[in-house]
Amino acid sequence: MADAHHEEHEDHGNTVAAWFLTISWIVAWSVAAVGIMIGGDMVTWTGIALGASVVLAVIAGVMKKAGLGRKEPRPVPPTREEWEAARASSAKAAEAESDAGEPAAAGAK
């Protein structure tokens, strides 16, 4: 299920579009919160913030399509098996390197 969700929603990454969306949503919901705190109707301000969030998300999507989003595919972490195999091979390489260095050091004595 997580893979299906990931395929539907591409990651924006650390991009102009992502930062625009993050900052604009913080501003929109902060303005709504202040509006509610100073005595405004909660339903009205929540509706305003939701509407603004949708509009800002559309703008961020357009920015992404215009080239301000992620340029390359999101990196995929290795599976557990791949990680364990890479770790085992690097440990063997380090062991072989240290074994290769010991005879030379012993001969130098």
NUVOLUM-398254 format. One record per residue: residue in one letter; x, y, z of N, C-alpha, C in turn. Coordinates in steps of 0.05 Angstrom, whole numbers, plus 5000, padded with zeros to 4 digits. Atoms other than C-alpha are relative to their C-alpha. Layout:
// NUVOLUM-398254
AXYZXYZXYZ;...
// end
This chain:
// NUVOLUM-398254
M501649765000500050005000501750255000;A498349775000505750485015501250054973;D499049965027508650364946498050134982;A502149885017502050524913499650305007;H500349724991501451164955502450164989;H497649865009508651354936499850064970;E500249965029507251264862497950214993;E502149805006501051704865501050285007;H499149734991504452284902503050024998;E497149975003511252474877501150195020;D498749834980515952774927501050264988;H499049755010517353514916503050035006;G497249974993524053484952500650285010;N499149744990528054084974500250194976;T500149845024525854524917498450265005;V501549754997522855214905497049955003;A502850074998515954914895499349905027;A500650124973516354524960500150225021;W499849794980518755125000497750204998;F502349825004513355564969497649895013;L502350134988508055064989500150005030;T499750024971510654975059499650275013;I500249744987511455715075497250124995;S502649885005504955925042497849875017;W502050134982500955395081500350105028;I499649904972504155625146498750285003;V501249734999502156345130497049984999;A503050015003495056155108498749905026;W501250104976493655745170500550175024;S499549814978496956245216498150244999;V501949785003492556805188497349915009;A502650104992486456365198499949975030;A499950034970488556215270499750275014;V500249744989489456945285497250114996;G502849915005482657095253498149885020;I501750134981479456585298500450115028;M499449904973483056845360499050285006;I501049734995480857555350497050024998;G502950004998473657345349498549934974;G501350085025472257115278498749735003;D501450255000467756535262502049774992;M498250215005471655885265499549854973;V500750145025467955555207500850174976;T499349825021468956165163503150004995;W497149995003476456215176501249734992;T499050275008477455465169499549964970;G500650025028473955495102501850174983;I498249835014478256075080502849874998;A497450135000484555705100500149764983;L500250245018482355065065500050084971;G500049905027480755455002502750104991;A497449895007487355815004502049774997;S498250225001490955155016499849864973;V500550135026487854844953501250174978;V499049825021489555454911503150005000;L497049994998496755474937501249734991;A499050265009497554724924500049994969;V500149995029495354834852502350174989;I497849835009500355404845502749855003;A497550154997505954964873500249784979;G500050205021503954414824500850124973;V499349865025504454914766503050075001;M497249934997511255144793501749754995;K498550255004513554414794500149934971;K500150065029511254304722501750194984;A498449805014514854944702503049965005;G497250064996521454644726501150085027;L499049924973521854884798499749775020;G500350234982520754184827502549824997;R497950195001525053564832500849944971;K499050045027529453474770500549704994;E499450295004531352734779498249845018;P501750164983527552154809501049995028;R499350024971527352084884501749765004;P498350234995532951634909498449795016;V501450224987530350954931502049865019;P498150134982533650664993500249704993;P499750295006536449954986498249835018;T501550194983532449365011501849905022;R498350114978534849025074502149814990;E498250205012537948465033502350144986;E497949855015541648954988501950145020;W498349864981544149355048501849805015;E498450204986546448725085502249894982;A498050105019550048475022502250214996;A498049795003553549145012501750035025;R498549984975555549165085501949775003;A498350244998558248455083502350024980;S497849985020562248585019502050225008;S498149804991565249225048501649915024;A498650114977567048865112502149804990;K498150185011570448315071502350154986;A498049845013574148835030501950135020;A498449884979576549185093501749805014;E498550224988578648525123502349914981;A498050085019582448335060502250214998;E498049795000585849015059501850005024;S498450014976588048955131501849755001;D498450245001590448235119502450044981;A497949945019594448475059502250185012;G498049814987597849015101501649875022;E498550124978599848565159502549854992;P497650135007604848115123502350194993;A498049815008608448715094501150135025;A499149874976608849035163501649805016;A498450204985611348375194502749964987;G497550045014616748315141501850245004;A498449764996619149025155501349995027;K498850004973620748855228502549874999;
// end
